[in-house]
């Protein structure tokens, strides 16, 4: 059992998107451990309900690519939780592939899921945060927003927008005691990483195990991240303990990124 960090999240209410599995689930679990009341959402109702029962969360099945579903989440979330103090904008990554393999619709779909859904849902819950004079908005991005990774050209086109929007919004809402940060995870052994490994394996004619070993060797810490480590970081950033952190893109990657700034 993970040890509580005492982050003063008791009586705080949070929505965590794309939380039926993987990093979203780990974030929701950490927030609940710290005393927050959490509503999780995802498209897969069966897995979502199973996860909610496992971690003690409320749940609502929605498709975040649909405007009506985002409006439903904000309205129903308010009814279920009573208030929304914390919003974790999270989504699955766009498809993996080379530039010429993607259609204009692929780009539109990636924009809708990985950027516009964040913007719209934030707008829907921001008013309540302003009224209460407190809020935390966590925008989940990727280290691919900061550094190129083979096969992630859709991410490279969309994710940096999350970071620049985070910075701009943070300045607007800071006077209302609302913090906005982006989180850029590196390699965590999730379904997303498995998808990328499978694509490279098929392209290069090598085993998935060989590619995973090669990839892990590029991480200075010598391993991929554990979802629980990401969950702990987001719980901290969502808390009053992180009250002076806003506008930043926080990287959690085991040192894999090579950029200097």
N, C-alpha and C positions, 0 to 999 in steps of 0.2 A: 504493500500500500504506500502510495506517494505521501510524503510528509507535507502538511499544510505550511504555507509560507507566511501566513498572517498578513494578507494584503489589504485588509479592510474592505472586502467586497461583500460582506454580509448586507443584505437588503438591497443590493444592486441587481438590476435585471438586464439580461443580455440576449441578443439574437445572434446566433452563429450560423452562417450560411454554409451549404455544402458540407454538412457535418455528420453524414451517415457513416463515414469511414475516414481513414487516413488522418491528415493533419487537422481537418475541421473537427473530427471526433476528439482528437487529443486536446484541442483548444477548449471545446465544450467541457470535457472531463475536468480539465484544470480549473476552469472557472467555477464549476460546481463544487469541486473540492475546497475552494477558497470561500465558499458560502454564497455565491451568486445563484440567482434563479435564472435558468437558461431555457430558451426555446431554440431548438435546432430545426433546420429545414434542408430539404434535398428533393430530388425528383422521385427517387426510388422509395415508395411508401413502405414496402416490406422491410428493407434494410434500415430505413429511418426509424420505424417503430421499434425494431429490435434493438437498435443502438440507444434510443431514448429510454427503453426499459432497463437496459444494462447500466447506464450511467446516471439515471435519475433526472432526465430532462423532459420538458414538454416538447411536442413535435408538431410540425405542419408540413405536409407535402406540397411543394410548389415548384414550378419551372421558372427559374430566374431569367430566362430569355424572353419571358412574356410579361408585358407591362401590367396586365390585369392581375397576374399572379404576384407581382411585386407589391401592388397596391393591397392585395389580399393579405400578404404577409405583414405589412405594416399595420393594417387595421386589426387583423385577428391577433397579431402579436401584442398589440396594446391591450386588447381585451383579456388575453390569457395572462400576461405578465403584470398588467396594471400600469406599467410605465416602461420606457426603454432607455436605459442609462448607457448601455454599451452595444455597439453594432460592430460585428466582425464580418466585413465584406470578404467573401471567399468564393472561389469557383474552381472547377476543374480546368486544367490547362487546355489550350486549343490543340488541334491535331498536329502530329509530328510529320515533317516532310520538307521537300525542296520547294523553292519559290514557284517553279513552273507547274507544280502538281496541284496548286490551289486555284480555285475559281473566285470571282468577285463575291459570290455568295459565301464562300468560306471565310473571307475577310470580314464580311458583314456579320456573320454569326459570331466570330471571335470578338469583334468589337462589342456586340450586344452583350455577350456573356461576361467577358473579362474587363469591360470598362463601363459601358452604359448602365448595366445592372447595378454597379457600385454607386454611380452618380445618382441614379433615380431613387434607390432605396435610402440613400443618405438624405436626400431632399425630403423624403416622406417622414423620416423620424427626427430630423434636425430641430423642428419647431418645439417639440416637447423638451428636448435637451436645453434649448435656449430659455424656455420658461422656467425650468428648474435650476438653471445656472450651473449645470454640470453635465458632462458627457464625454465619452471616449469612442472614437471611430478608428477601427483598425482595418487597414486595407491590405489584404494579402496579395503580394505580387510574386516575384521570383528573382533569383540572381540573374536570370536571363533578361531582366530589365536593365541590367548594368553591364553585362558582358556577353559576347556572342557564344552560343552553344550550338553545335551542329544539329540541324534538323528543327530548330525552334524559331524559324523565321516569322511565323505568325505571332509568337510571343514577343519577339523583338519589335514587331510593328505596333503592338498594343500595350504591353506592360509598362514601357516608359511613361506612357500617358498617365498611368495610375500614380506614378511617383510625382510628376509635375503637378497634377491636380491635387494630390495630397498636400504638397507644399503650399499651393495657392489657397486652398480651403482652410488650412491650419491658420494662416494669417487672418483670414476673415472672421473666424469663429473664436479665436483666442480670447477676445474681450468677454465672452460669455462663459469662460472657464471650461471650454470644450477642447480637448486634445485630439489631434488627428495624426496618425503615423502610418507609414507603410512598413511591411515586413517582407524581406526578401530571403526566403529559404534557399539553401543550396541543395545538396543531394540527400534526400531522405528516402528510405526504401519503401516507397508507396506504389500504388498502381500506376501512377504517372511515370515513375522511373522505370518500372517494368515495361511499360509501353515503349519508352525511348530505347531501352536495351533491346527489346524484340525487333524494333525497326532497324537498328544498327546491325543486329545479328543477321537478319535476312539480307540486308544490303551488302555486308562484308563477308558473308559466308563463314562466320565464326560463331562459336557457342556463346550463349548468354552468360555463362559462368566466366568465360575468358574476358568478355567485355566488362562485366561487373568488377572483376579483379583489377583490370587495367584502370577503370574509372576510379575505383577506391584508392588505388596507388597514387592518384593525382591529388588526393586530399591530404594536406599535411598532418592532420590528426589520424590518418590511417583507417578511417571508417566513415560510413554514412551516419547521418544524424538519426536519433531516435525521435519519433513523433512527440514523446513526452517532453523532450527538451524544448521543442517548439511551443508546445502547450504552456509550459511554465513561463516562457518569454512573453507570450501574448497575454497571459493572466497578469503578469507584472505591468505591462504597458497599458492594460485596461484599468489599472487600479489607481487610487489616490497617491500611492507611493511613486508613481511616474508623472506627477502633476506638472513638472517643468519640461517634459519631453513632448515636443510637438513639431510637426512638419518634416521630421526626419525619415529616412529610409534605413531601417535597421536590418543589417545583414546577419544571418545565422547560417554559416556554411562550412565550419571546420577549417577555414583558411583556403578554400579552393580558388577563390577569386585572385587574379593576378594584377588587377588594376591598382594604380597608386593612389587615386583620389576617387 
